[in-house]
Amino acid sequence: MKILPADYANPLHAQALVTLLDAYARDPAGGGEPLSEFAKTNLVRELSRRPQAFSVLAFDGVDVENAVPVGLVNCIEGFSTFACRPLVNVHDVVVTVSHRGRGVAALMLAEVERIARERGACKLTLEVLSGNASATRLYERVGFAAYQLDPAMGQAQFLQKWLV
């Protein structure tokens, strides 16, 4: 298994990123719908324009040129006002069905943590659907926990508002 930061300028990495993210989008955990043609065409270029974005890829095989892409983590750097330091949001975690349960996600998250530490980040954040028990177990196993400031105030909730 080869785990490495994605090079958005590398066509092999770019194709792997789009293919893996599309597979995730089609999965029930990703919404069950394929990526739009707009996203497929523009995603890598748009990520490359954002210095706060980075991705990690997993390939099955030592020689990446001949290996099969099996995992992806997309990350976006944010900022913690309380710590006055960067934070890294783990935005997508993808492992192909054929490679689930083999530790691929844990290896990719270790690489994300290495990069985040290199960037001076104070923490990693992520969101997970409450019904995705296997992902939740993985995240807890590698050190993630529900977010709260004061236990009396409860755990944080992730909300969204579409601006379409």
N, C-alpha and C positions, 0 to 999 in steps of 0.2 A: 504494500500500500504506500502510495506517495501522497503526502499532504503538503500543499504549498500555497503561498499567496498567489492569487490570480493576477496575471498580467493582462490588463484589458486590451493592450495592443497586440497580443498574441492571438491569431485567429483560432487556434486550437482551444485556448482558454475561453475565448469569447463564445465559440459554439457550444462548448461544454456548459458554460454558465446559462445560456439561453435554453438549451435542451433540458438541463436539470431543473431549472426554475419552471419551465412549462410542465414537466412531469409532476412537480409539486403542486402547481396550480390545478392540475387535472385530478389530483388526489382529493378525497373528501376532506382531509385535514387542511388542504389549501383552497377549498371552495368548490372544487369539482368542475371548474371551467378552464379551458385552455387560455394561455396568455393571448392577448389581442395581437393582431399583426403589427400594430403600432408599437407595442411593448417589445415584441420579438425583434423588430427592426432597429429600434432606438435605445434599448436598455443599456447595452454595453457602452455605447457612445456617451450616454447621459451619466452613467456611473463614472466613467473616466474623466468627466468634466468636474467632478466633485471631489476635491482633495480629502474631504471628510469620509468618503466611502472607500471601503475595501472589501474584498471577497477572499475566501479560502476555498480551494478545490481539493478533492480527493480523487485519485486515480488508482485503479486496480492494476498494478504492474509498476515496475521500477522505471522503465523507459517511457516517459510521458507521451512521447510521439506515437507509441503503439499501445498505450494503456487505455483502459475504458474509464470514462468519467463516472464516478459513483456517488459523489457527495459534493455539496456546496453549502457555504455559509456566507450570507451577505450581511455586512455590518455598516452602520452609519455612526460616525462620531457625533456626539452631542456635548452638552456642557452642564456640569453640576454647579448650580449657583451656591449651594450650601458649602461644597468643598472647594469651589473656585478652581476646578480642574476639569479636564475632559472626562467624558464617560463614553462607553461604546455600547450602542444598542445592537444586539444580535437580531437582525430583522428577518432572515429566512434561514432555516436549517433543513437541508434536503439530503436524504440518503435513499438511493434506489432500493426498491423492494428486494432485489436480489442480494443486497449487502446489509440489510438491517439486522441488528443483533450481533454484529461483528466488531463493534467498538469504533466504527468509522466516525460517528458524530462526536464521540468523546475526544478522539484524536484531533478533529477539526477545531473543536472548542478549545483545546489546549493551545493550538496555534493562534486562535483568535486572542486568547488571554496573553500569549507572548507578545503579539503585536500591540495589544491594548496597553500593556505595561511599558513597552517601548515608546508609545505615544504619551506616556505619563497619565494614563487614565486612572481614575479613582475606583471605578466599578464597571461591571458589565450588566446590562439589563436585557431582558427579553420578555416576550409575551407567549403564552401557550394556551390553547383552547382547553377548557376544563375537562372535556371528554377525551383528551389525548393523554391517557394514563401512562403509556410507555415513554413518551417524550418527557412528561413531568418527572417520572422516576429517574430518567437519565439526567435531567437538569439538576435535580436534588442531589444525585450521586456525585456530580462534578462541582457542587458547591453553591448552586442557586437556591434562594429561599424567597418566600413571599415578602413583598415590600411593606414595611410599616415603620412609622416614626415612633408613635406612642401606642402600645398595645390597646389602650383604652379607646383609641380612635379607629381601630380596626386596620385591615389590610387595604392596600391601594387597589383600585379597580382600573382597568384599561378601557377607556371609552373612545369613540370615534364619531366624527361628523363629516360626511362626504361633502365636498365642494365641487360638485359636477355642474 
